[in-house]
Amino acid sequence: MPFVKVWIHFVWSTKNRAPYLTDEIRPQVFQHIRENAQEKGIYLDFINGHTDHVHCLISLGTDQTIEKIMQLLKGESSFWINKQRLCPTKFGWQEEYFAVSVSEANVASVRRYIANQEEHHRTKSFEDEFAGFMQRAGFQQFKDGEN
């Protein structure tokens, strides 16, 4: 049996960054994503977010890819949100996402960061947060709407 532990910090947003993940529905959505991940054999260690985005800390299994995990979590959850009619209009996730590896030494720090989203976004917008992620991860800066 292989012994594998590859931590990935995922971040994705609502379509057009619409603030659909209100305080009322956010816990339901996150609980559903947790349950869906468990059903699909995805080890979701931590999840949180704010009105327009989600953070997840996931440990990849030997047969899992970043792309497949995003398809399973984003696709199924948007279907579920619409089926439950949790939003006033059709809900969707933005196609882009952020995924970066996390060393074992930094797992606790990433958990704390994800846990403190509410407090964090009192002073920083998602756009500023995302730009910081892109810069720290060494990605070329993207302007809104550009890929």
LOLO-231030 format. One record per residue (C-alpha): z, y, x; residue number from 1; residue in one letter. Coordinates in Angstrom, 1 decimal, padded with zeros to 4 digits. Each point is the difference from the previous one (the first is absolute). Example, Ala and Ser with C-alpha at 12.3 -4.5 7.8 and 13.67 -1.06 7.14 Angstrom:
REM LOLO-231030
<pt zz="007.8" yy="-004.5" xx="012.3" bamar="1" lofi="a"/>
<pt zz="-000.7" yy="003.4" xx="001.4" bamar="2" lofi="s"/>
REM end
This chain:
REM LOLO-231030
<pt zz="000.0" yy="000.0" xx="000.0" bamar="1" lofi="m"/>
<pt zz="-000.9" yy="003.4" xx="001.4" bamar="2" lofi="p"/>
<pt zz="002.6" yy="002.7" xx="000.3" bamar="3" lofi="f"/>
<pt zz="-001.5" yy="003.4" xx="-000.8" bamar="4" lofi="v"/>
<pt zz="001.5" yy="003.3" xx="-000.8" bamar="5" lofi="k"/>
<pt zz="-002.4" yy="002.9" xx="-000.3" bamar="6" lofi="v"/>
<pt zz="001.4" yy="003.1" xx="-001.8" bamar="7" lofi="w"/>
<pt zz="-002.3" yy="002.4" xx="-001.7" bamar="8" lofi="i"/>
<pt zz="000.9" yy="003.4" xx="-001.5" bamar="9" lofi="h"/>
<pt zz="-002.4" yy="000.6" xx="-002.9" bamar="10" lofi="f"/>
<pt zz="-000.5" yy="003.3" xx="-001.8" bamar="11" lofi="v"/>
<pt zz="-002.4" yy="000.7" xx="-002.9" bamar="12" lofi="w"/>
<pt zz="-000.3" yy="002.6" xx="-002.7" bamar="13" lofi="s"/>
<pt zz="-000.9" yy="000.4" xx="-003.6" bamar="14" lofi="t"/>
<pt zz="-003.6" yy="001.0" xx="-000.7" bamar="15" lofi="k"/>
<pt zz="-000.5" yy="003.6" xx="000.7" bamar="16" lofi="n"/>
<pt zz="003.7" yy="000.1" xx="000.9" bamar="17" lofi="r"/>
<pt zz="000.9" yy="000.4" xx="-003.6" bamar="18" lofi="a"/>
<pt zz="003.8" yy="000.0" xx="-000.5" bamar="19" lofi="p"/>
<pt zz="000.0" yy="-003.0" xx="-002.4" bamar="20" lofi="y"/>
<pt zz="002.9" yy="-001.8" xx="001.7" bamar="21" lofi="l"/>
<pt zz="002.7" yy="002.0" xx="-001.8" bamar="22" lofi="t"/>
<pt zz="003.7" yy="-000.7" xx="000.3" bamar="23" lofi="d"/>
<pt zz="-000.2" yy="-002.0" xx="-003.3" bamar="24" lofi="e"/>
<pt zz="-002.8" yy="-002.4" xx="000.9" bamar="25" lofi="i"/>
<pt zz="000.3" yy="-000.2" xx="003.8" bamar="26" lofi="r"/>
<pt zz="002.8" yy="-002.6" xx="-000.1" bamar="27" lofi="p"/>
<pt zz="-002.0" yy="-002.2" xx="-002.4" bamar="28" lofi="q"/>
<pt zz="-003.1" yy="000.2" xx="002.2" bamar="29" lofi="v"/>
<pt zz="001.9" yy="-000.8" xx="003.2" bamar="30" lofi="f"/>
<pt zz="001.7" yy="-002.9" xx="-001.6" bamar="31" lofi="q"/>
<pt zz="-003.3" yy="-001.3" xx="-001.3" bamar="32" lofi="h"/>
<pt zz="-001.5" yy="000.3" xx="003.5" bamar="33" lofi="i"/>
<pt zz="003.0" yy="-001.9" xx="001.4" bamar="34" lofi="r"/>
<pt zz="-000.4" yy="-002.8" xx="-002.5" bamar="35" lofi="e"/>
<pt zz="-003.8" yy="-000.2" xx="000.5" bamar="36" lofi="n"/>
<pt zz="000.4" yy="-000.1" xx="003.7" bamar="37" lofi="a"/>
<pt zz="002.5" yy="-002.8" xx="-000.3" bamar="38" lofi="q"/>
<pt zz="-002.3" yy="-002.0" xx="-002.3" bamar="39" lofi="e"/>
<pt zz="-002.8" yy="000.4" xx="002.5" bamar="40" lofi="k"/>
<pt zz="002.0" yy="-001.0" xx="003.0" bamar="41" lofi="g"/>
<pt zz="000.1" yy="003.5" xx="001.5" bamar="42" lofi="i"/>
<pt zz="003.2" yy="000.8" xx="001.8" bamar="43" lofi="y"/>
<pt zz="000.7" yy="003.6" xx="-001.2" bamar="44" lofi="l"/>
<pt zz="003.2" yy="001.0" xx="001.8" bamar="45" lofi="d"/>
<pt zz="000.3" yy="003.6" xx="-001.4" bamar="46" lofi="f"/>
<pt zz="-001.8" yy="002.2" xx="-002.5" bamar="47" lofi="i"/>
<pt zz="000.5" yy="003.6" xx="-001.1" bamar="48" lofi="n"/>
<pt zz="-002.0" yy="003.1" xx="-000.4" bamar="49" lofi="g"/>
<pt zz="-000.4" yy="003.2" xx="-002.0" bamar="50" lofi="h"/>
<pt zz="-002.0" yy="001.4" xx="-002.9" bamar="51" lofi="t"/>
<pt zz="-003.4" yy="-000.6" xx="001.6" bamar="52" lofi="d"/>
<pt zz="000.4" yy="-002.7" xx="002.6" bamar="53" lofi="h"/>
<pt zz="001.6" yy="-003.2" xx="001.1" bamar="54" lofi="v"/>
<pt zz="001.5" yy="-001.3" xx="003.3" bamar="55" lofi="h"/>
<pt zz="000.4" yy="-003.7" xx="000.7" bamar="56" lofi="c"/>
<pt zz="001.3" yy="-001.9" xx="003.0" bamar="57" lofi="l"/>
<pt zz="-001.6" yy="-003.4" xx="000.0" bamar="58" lofi="i"/>
<pt zz="000.1" yy="-002.9" xx="002.4" bamar="59" lofi="s"/>
<pt zz="-003.4" yy="-001.7" xx="000.2" bamar="60" lofi="l"/>
<pt zz="-000.2" yy="-003.7" xx="-000.4" bamar="61" lofi="g"/>
<pt zz="-002.3" yy="-002.1" xx="002.2" bamar="62" lofi="t"/>
<pt zz="-002.8" yy="-000.1" xx="-002.6" bamar="63" lofi="d"/>
<pt zz="000.3" yy="003.6" xx="-001.2" bamar="64" lofi="q"/>
<pt zz="-002.1" yy="003.0" xx="000.8" bamar="65" lofi="t"/>
<pt zz="000.7" yy="003.6" xx="-000.5" bamar="66" lofi="i"/>
<pt zz="-003.1" yy="000.3" xx="-002.2" bamar="67" lofi="e"/>
<pt zz="001.0" yy="-002.9" xx="-002.2" bamar="68" lofi="k"/>
<pt zz="003.6" yy="001.2" xx="-000.5" bamar="69" lofi="i"/>
<pt zz="-001.3" yy="003.5" xx="-001.0" bamar="70" lofi="m"/>
<pt zz="-002.4" yy="-001.6" xx="-002.5" bamar="71" lofi="q"/>
<pt zz="002.7" yy="-002.2" xx="-001.5" bamar="72" lofi="l"/>
<pt zz="002.7" yy="002.7" xx="-000.3" bamar="73" lofi="l"/>
<pt zz="-002.1" yy="003.0" xx="-000.9" bamar="74" lofi="k"/>
<pt zz="-002.5" yy="-001.7" xx="-002.3" bamar="75" lofi="g"/>
<pt zz="002.5" yy="-002.0" xx="-002.0" bamar="76" lofi="e"/>
<pt zz="002.5" yy="002.8" xx="-000.3" bamar="77" lofi="s"/>
<pt zz="-002.5" yy="002.5" xx="-001.3" bamar="78" lofi="s"/>
<pt zz="-001.2" yy="-002.6" xx="-002.6" bamar="79" lofi="f"/>
<pt zz="003.7" yy="-000.6" xx="-001.0" bamar="80" lofi="w"/>
<pt zz="000.8" yy="003.8" xx="-000.2" bamar="81" lofi="i"/>
<pt zz="-003.0" yy="000.5" xx="-002.3" bamar="82" lofi="n"/>
<pt zz="000.8" yy="-003.1" xx="-002.1" bamar="83" lofi="k"/>
<pt zz="003.6" yy="001.3" xx="-000.5" bamar="84" lofi="q"/>
<pt zz="-001.4" yy="003.5" xx="-000.8" bamar="85" lofi="r"/>
<pt zz="002.5" yy="001.6" xx="002.3" bamar="86" lofi="l"/>
<pt zz="-002.2" yy="003.0" xx="000.7" bamar="87" lofi="c"/>
<pt zz="-001.6" yy="002.5" xx="-002.5" bamar="88" lofi="p"/>
<pt zz="-003.4" yy="-000.6" xx="001.5" bamar="89" lofi="t"/>
<pt zz="-001.7" yy="-002.9" xx="001.8" bamar="90" lofi="k"/>
<pt zz="001.9" yy="-000.7" xx="003.2" bamar="91" lofi="f"/>
<pt zz="-001.5" yy="-000.9" xx="003.4" bamar="92" lofi="g"/>
<pt zz="000.8" yy="000.0" xx="003.7" bamar="93" lofi="w"/>
<pt zz="-002.0" yy="001.8" xx="002.5" bamar="94" lofi="q"/>
<pt zz="-002.3" yy="-002.3" xx="002.1" bamar="95" lofi="e"/>
<pt zz="001.3" yy="001.1" xx="003.3" bamar="96" lofi="e"/>
<pt zz="003.4" yy="-001.2" xx="001.5" bamar="97" lofi="y"/>
<pt zz="001.9" yy="000.2" xx="003.2" bamar="98" lofi="f"/>
<pt zz="001.3" yy="-003.1" xx="001.8" bamar="99" lofi="a"/>
<pt zz="001.6" yy="000.0" xx="003.4" bamar="100" lofi="v"/>
<pt zz="001.9" yy="-002.6" xx="001.9" bamar="101" lofi="s"/>
<pt zz="003.8" yy="000.3" xx="000.4" bamar="102" lofi="v"/>
<pt zz="001.9" yy="-001.4" xx="002.9" bamar="103" lofi="s"/>
<pt zz="003.0" yy="-002.2" xx="-000.7" bamar="104" lofi="e"/>
<pt zz="002.2" yy="002.7" xx="001.7" bamar="105" lofi="a"/>
<pt zz="-001.2" yy="002.6" xx="-002.5" bamar="106" lofi="n"/>
<pt zz="000.3" yy="-002.0" xx="-003.3" bamar="107" lofi="v"/>
<pt zz="003.4" yy="001.4" xx="-000.9" bamar="108" lofi="a"/>
<pt zz="-001.3" yy="003.6" xx="000.6" bamar="109" lofi="s"/>
<pt zz="-003.1" yy="-000.6" xx="-002.2" bamar="110" lofi="v"/>
<pt zz="002.2" yy="-001.4" xx="-002.8" bamar="111" lofi="r"/>
<pt zz="002.2" yy="003.1" xx="000.2" bamar="112" lofi="r"/>
<pt zz="-003.1" yy="002.2" xx="-000.1" bamar="113" lofi="y"/>
<pt zz="-001.4" yy="-001.8" xx="-003.0" bamar="114" lofi="i"/>
<pt zz="003.4" yy="000.1" xx="-001.8" bamar="115" lofi="a"/>
<pt zz="000.3" yy="003.8" xx="000.4" bamar="116" lofi="n"/>
<pt zz="-003.3" yy="000.9" xx="-001.6" bamar="117" lofi="q"/>
<pt zz="001.6" yy="002.2" xx="-002.8" bamar="118" lofi="e"/>
<pt zz="001.9" yy="002.1" xx="002.5" bamar="119" lofi="e"/>
<pt zz="-002.9" yy="000.1" xx="002.5" bamar="120" lofi="h"/>
<pt zz="-002.4" yy="001.4" xx="-002.5" bamar="121" lofi="h"/>
<pt zz="002.3" yy="002.9" xx="-001.0" bamar="122" lofi="r"/>
<pt zz="-001.3" yy="001.7" xx="003.2" bamar="123" lofi="t"/>
<pt zz="-003.2" yy="-001.7" xx="000.8" bamar="124" lofi="k"/>
<pt zz="-003.2" yy="-000.7" xx="-002.0" bamar="125" lofi="s"/>
<pt zz="-001.8" yy="-003.3" xx="000.0" bamar="126" lofi="f"/>
<pt zz="-002.9" yy="001.7" xx="001.7" bamar="127" lofi="e"/>
<pt zz="002.2" yy="001.1" xx="002.9" bamar="128" lofi="d"/>
<pt zz="001.7" yy="-003.4" xx="000.2" bamar="129" lofi="e"/>
<pt zz="-003.4" yy="-001.8" xx="000.1" bamar="130" lofi="f"/>
<pt zz="-001.3" yy="002.4" xx="002.6" bamar="131" lofi="a"/>
<pt zz="003.0" yy="-000.7" xx="002.1" bamar="132" lofi="g"/>
<pt zz="-000.5" yy="-003.8" xx="-000.3" bamar="133" lofi="f"/>
<pt zz="-003.6" yy="000.3" xx="001.0" bamar="134" lofi="m"/>
<pt zz="000.9" yy="002.1" xx="003.0" bamar="135" lofi="q"/>
<pt zz="002.9" yy="-002.3" xx="001.2" bamar="136" lofi="r"/>
<pt zz="-002.2" yy="-003.1" xx="-000.5" bamar="137" lofi="a"/>
<pt zz="-002.8" yy="001.5" xx="002.1" bamar="138" lofi="g"/>
<pt zz="-002.6" yy="000.3" xx="-002.8" bamar="139" lofi="f"/>
<pt zz="-002.4" yy="002.8" xx="000.0" bamar="140" lofi="q"/>
<pt zz="001.2" yy="002.7" xx="-002.4" bamar="141" lofi="q"/>
<pt zz="-001.8" yy="-000.2" xx="-003.4" bamar="142" lofi="f"/>
<pt zz="-000.4" yy="003.0" xx="-002.2" bamar="143" lofi="k"/>
<pt zz="000.4" yy="-000.4" xx="-003.8" bamar="144" lofi="d"/>
<pt zz="-003.0" yy="-001.7" xx="-001.4" bamar="145" lofi="g"/>
<pt zz="-001.4" yy="-001.1" xx="003.3" bamar="146" lofi="e"/>
<pt zz="-000.1" yy="-003.6" xx="001.4" bamar="147" lofi="n"/>
REM end
